[in-house]
Amino acid sequence: MFDMARRTTSPPPEDFVERIVDIDVASEMRTSFLEYAYSVIYQRALPDARDGMKPVQRRILHSMSEMGLRPERGHVKSSRVVGEVMGKLHPHGDAPIYDALVRLAQPFSIRLPLVDGHGNFGSLDDDPAAMRYTEARLAPPAMLMVQSIDEDTVDFKPNYDGQETEPTVLPSAFPNLLVNGATGIAVGMATNMAPHNLGEIVAAARLLIKKPHTPLDELMRHVPGPDLPTGGTIIGLNGVRDAYETGRGTFKMRAKVSVDAVTPRRKGLVVTELPYNVGPERVIAKIKELVQSKKLSGISDLKDLTDRHKGLRLVVEIKNGFNPEAVLEDLYRLTPMEETFGINNVALVDGQPRTLGLKELLQVYVDHRLSVVRRRSEHRRRKREDRLHLVAGLIVALLDIDRVIAVIRDSDDSAQARTRLMETFGLSEIQAVYILDTPLRRLTRFDKLELEREAEKLKAEIAELTAILSSDERLRRVVSEELAEVAAAYGTPRRTVLLESAGAAQAAGVPLMVADDPCLAVLSATGRIARTADAAPLPAEGPRSPHDLLIGVVSTTARGEVALITSHGRAVRVSIVDLPTLPPGAAPPSLAGGHSVDEYVTLGPDETVVGLGSLAVDGPGLVLGTAQGVVKRVVPEYPGNRDDFEVIGLKDGDTVIGAVELAAEHHDLVFMTSDAQLLRFPASAVRPQGRPAGGMAGIRLDEAARVLWFGVVDPSRESVVVTVAGSSSALPGTQTGGVKVANYADFPPKGRATGGVRSHRFLKGEDTLLLCWAGPAPARATTVDGDPVDLPDELGRRDGSGIPLTQPIHTVSGSLGAGEPLQSPPPAPEDSAV
């Protein structure tokens, strides 16, 4: 074994005797490497689980906050920020500091950018401009990271030379680590965390604050999977669950691609979203390489039409005679349009690297935030108590101001005046000094009233802060409410679509392998959508399981398309191959394997999905009814190059109540109103109109009445009418009401734009219909939780009154025995359920 000698380098004194220390090389290398590894792990590479920041990122945000680079201020050169960070806090080169600054400003790298960059901050394929050419300031979400940092909410430590201080962690008013993700390579370990949706993470954190022992399954109802900044599709939620449970897992990412007509005679693949961290130039280069090497066929041209207004847009033109879906599958298989993301949730907890699951990550953040709010409340209470102490002393002086002035005038110096004030009025030294420093102009009667009001306000604030500090439940409520405010201010809709398994993704990505057989697209009362394996009639009676009612069924084919119709009059195109297939032999009404409509359509405020429509051009077309009594039949001519289009021009304040694909001209269109009026008239009485048209009068409404239900009923089938009456003054969902089931044939048809006939006689305490429906018998009902509700067996009079219910009804549906499309009401939101 070789040894090395370590000698002193300073000049030895005259009586110094040279001494050589032998050190084992292996031991020295082991010690030095461990010190290096420790430095990389704790000082550079791994984020803290509390604020999700690596040291350089934390120093950047803190320095920019200290420099006053707030969102309302102007931008400054990035080199100035880098110099400030490097000179005071970060003992490393300027390149890693600028790289970290750039990443914090790139919207395609993190889900919620923390730096507002001005200039060329790069792209997925190109590096950013040099720091002397770009400018930066803090983005509004970054202010949440440093909020209340000056209120003793976190600890500070000396910087590398001991001349400055820096925070050990940021207050972090939102779970930054989960929202923005993190990457880092240390020695012997690495972290790779996917970004998530802010609203979903906050919802899970609030649930954990309220119920600390919430299981992972409950948390995953709010956080079903990552939400990547670049959108795309995530395949394989089993790997996501593994990551949420153990901290490690993998999933596949796919680009979002649509098949469009790029020329009058040729179709193409339009790529609008790519997998996370995949740039368009990388995809283009790979496609060109594969085409030139004859490994990829069917592509005639490739265009990059990306711009800053429309975003990413790659157009792959397909040769005539080639199936676009088959080419797309080859692109997924051979190019970066499908990539794998490996989750490795390694972060620092109490200074130690740990691999954390979803619940552990949320728990660490919640504990940190509770500590921050507690320390902030203690600091604020202490400041208000100090101020109240001064105000109390000043009020004592004002009560006998003449005597105070006399004591001061008779004193030889300020020290004697301070002592005499303390002895005469029983003041503390701080109060006496404050009185001596107060200008005489403040000692007026008006200022006395202001001081008394200030004292009362301070006492109330101290009491509020004391209540927060003395109650763990109150403290948790404050943290939860602050998180809700953050989500409301900065939350955005989900960008990434989640697919349950690789099998479902393959079915969606390779439609050439799916036979274009007839099938049914079905929509449930809980907002889940799926398709059946074939077009066999749905069973008349399925199992009475929770959420087993359908509100829409459309006949289509496996490679066809349907439209989700919303209450705002929008139609959103959905490919049938993108829908999950219900298991053969299972009762379709259960929709246990369905996907939420939120995965296919982004809904605006107060917007809901009200039904399914066919995009076929050879049928009678779509028919809609609105809350203000307007009816419209849409000419079945829909744009082939748009996924989202208007089907009715609504008036201000009006919404679509029902949307139904008409099966035959002789079917009845039915309106049912809140004042218990029912109007039926043949569909042939309504002239089809183009998509922008606003429809025509369907039912004449009395003042204050509105349409509750609109649908289509086949008069040749045995059908029933279900009405539930109650009081309009009761809170939604608090009354059961009285229900009546009547024979649909008892209601005479009338002309369009008339007032209809009475469908329910109100009893004492009833003045409105809470819910109504008409359709094929027998009718079935469920509660908001999906439990079945028994309806009366006997048929009541057309205008009779109802019998009391034992529990509120949320949804009513009918029999599907003949396999015909079901027309029914849209799922009602929970806050308006009856």
Phi, psi and omega in degrees: 000130180279148176242157173230150185258138176248121184243153174285144184257342179285152180299128181285147174292171184298324182267013183280137177250122182298134180228125181257129179255123177274128181237135179288129183299316181298318180294317179296317179297319180297314181294315181295320180293321179296321178295319178296314180298318179299316181297317181295317184294313189266338186247358185217310199264324189257141178279158173278135183292343183281309181250358178069018184252138165278159185308317182294321179294318179298319181291325178296309182296318180295316180295318179295325176293318179293330178282353180077025181275063183275166184301331182275353178269171178282163176286153173233163181300139180297329179296330177293319178294315180299317179297320179296316180293315183291321183287328186255325192235322191253107186277051180223187183285169182283335183298309179295329178294315180292322177300317179293322178297317180297316181298324179292345181255354185270116180291343178269355179259320179233153186288327182229090183304141183254348179238134177266103183268145178234114184122194183275100178260021172084179177216184179294340181250341186238149177282157177286166175291165179298156186297337179285348182257352182245161179231160184207157170204171180288140172277158181307318178298334180294333178295334176289333180288325183254006182299132177066021180291339179269012180247033176059039181273336180224163178276150175245155179224159179294151176281191188296333180248005176077005182266342179231171174236155179218152180288142175285337179200153178269153180301323172054088181282000173216157183289082187298323184298317180282324183289314185259350180070183181196151172224146178184141179242115179256202177261113180082000179201161180209160176234142178211098186244135183275145175291157180226172179279130183301314182298320180292317180295318179296320178299318178292320179296320178294323177295321179290327176295318182286319182231091185300338182260024179298129179288166183298322181300321179293321179294325182287347172293330177268328180240082183288340181174174178299157175232098191281146182301329182268007178076230181081195182231135176259131183244132175092078181284350175296320177293325177295317179296320177302318180294321180291334182271317186247346184094355180226139179178168180226154173210162180258146177243136178236150176289156174267120187228140174234151178263116183231162174276107182275335172223166180303334184242005186219140178260163180209169177258123181253115181264119181247344178217140180243161176301159182302132177068021175246123182265157182295325181294327177294319178293316181298315181298320181292319179297316179299319179298317181291322179293317181293328180271007178065021178269351180224124183244163173095000182255124180260333182201157179221123183234140175254102182257025181292136172212173186286345181269314182266347181080201183294135177202099174255128182247116177257108183278131184261137177293150176298138180096352178253142179278122182301325181294323178292320177296321179299319179297322176295322178296319177298321187283327190251345185239171178290009175292349169229122182228161178252136177246123178260117180275131176218092188277076178256124180212164181274128176233117184055037177081005181239135177289131180222152174263120191240143171273182183300312183296318180296319178298316179294321182293319178298317179294316181300316179298319178297315182293323176298319178296318180297313182292324178295313180294323177296318180294320178297318179296314180295320178295319179297317178296319181289326176294320177296317180294320179297324178297318178292317180297320179298318178295321179293324178294320177299319179293321181293330180294334179221060187295324180297319180292323178299316180296321180295319179297319181292318182293325182279356182273146181284325180210178184294326179296318178293321178298318179298315181295317182292323176296319180296318182285322185285318187249004179067036182268158172278168181297321180296319179294319181295316178297319180296322178294318179295328181275351183280129177296148181298332182295341179275348185268058179248169180297322180297317179294330177296319178294320178297319179295321179294319177295320178297321179296318178296319179295318180296320178297319179295318179293322178296319179296320179295315179294323177295321178297321178295317183287334183269355182229118178295324179295318179295319178298316179296324180294321178297315179298317181296318181293323178294321177296320179297322178295321179296315180296321180293326183278324189236002179290145179228158180297156178296138180258331186261130177274137181253130174245138191299316187213167179296329179297316178295323180293320180295323178295325180283329185270344183234067181295342178297332181273358180256121179296139183278061182273154176297145177205181179238133169265129186234144179235130184264170180292340180266011177078032176248144186232144180202182174225153178274163181286337179209186183261020179298146179302141177289147182296144179294327180229113175261177178295142182276071180259162179303142177058044185256020181254136177263144176244001177194136177221132180229131175282131182205197176232166187296335178252013180276190180222150173231170180239133170273120182264129182255167181293344178269009177081021177262150171242125181247121184287134179228127177282137181297326181293343177279349183271144175291146181265130177291143182300140178300138179087346179279154178287112184305327183299342181289328179049037181297331181258013181286164176252150177292144179295341178298339179282348184242343183215138175265115184265142177276181178301134178061023179253135180228162173274125185252352179172177178250145176226150177272148177259014178292149183255004184249015181246181179296337177103180183273142176234138183231151174229143185246169182293336180265014173085020179269140177239145180211135168255128186265131174297125185287065175231098187249145181294132182276350184249016180229138178269346184220119181212163183274141177242355177201142175269104184275146172282164179301130178085354182266151178221156177281128180265319181218145177223123188223140173276114185291133181267326183205153182295331185277357178291155181271141167265131189234127171251139173228131189249169181292335178266026171066041174252138177236129178234128175235137177208156184292148179296335180295344179283354181248124181278130178299144180229161177291168186300317183288347185295156184263007178084192181220170183297128179255312180220143177274122184258140171286164180300136179075357177271156178215160178282129177263328184212142174221138179192188181238136179232134176277112184293344181277349179259156175289118184228161181228164176238126180248128177229142177233121183253153178194198182257136178285343181274348181282153177293141180302134177084001183259353182236147181275321179082179177246133186251147177220137175245122183236160179282129182296328182294341179287348182264116184288143175289148178226179181281158176296149178070020174258184187268352179080190180234161182287135181248354182200133176263123184283138173270180179298131182091354178251136178216007181202158170274133177271328182202146178207158183195150175220137181175188184295141179278155357276151179279148179228149184223153176223162174276179178295336178270000178091003179283140181292146177240128180284128176262158179301138179285321184281151178270127180274176177294155180304314181251026180280177179263169184264175175249148186298143175266154177270341179207152183294145176262137177255319185217144175235139177218180184227189183285146176241029188299328183272357180075013180274156179302138181268134176249126187202171185284156176289158177296128180279143175296153187297327184285350177243013179290151177244000000 
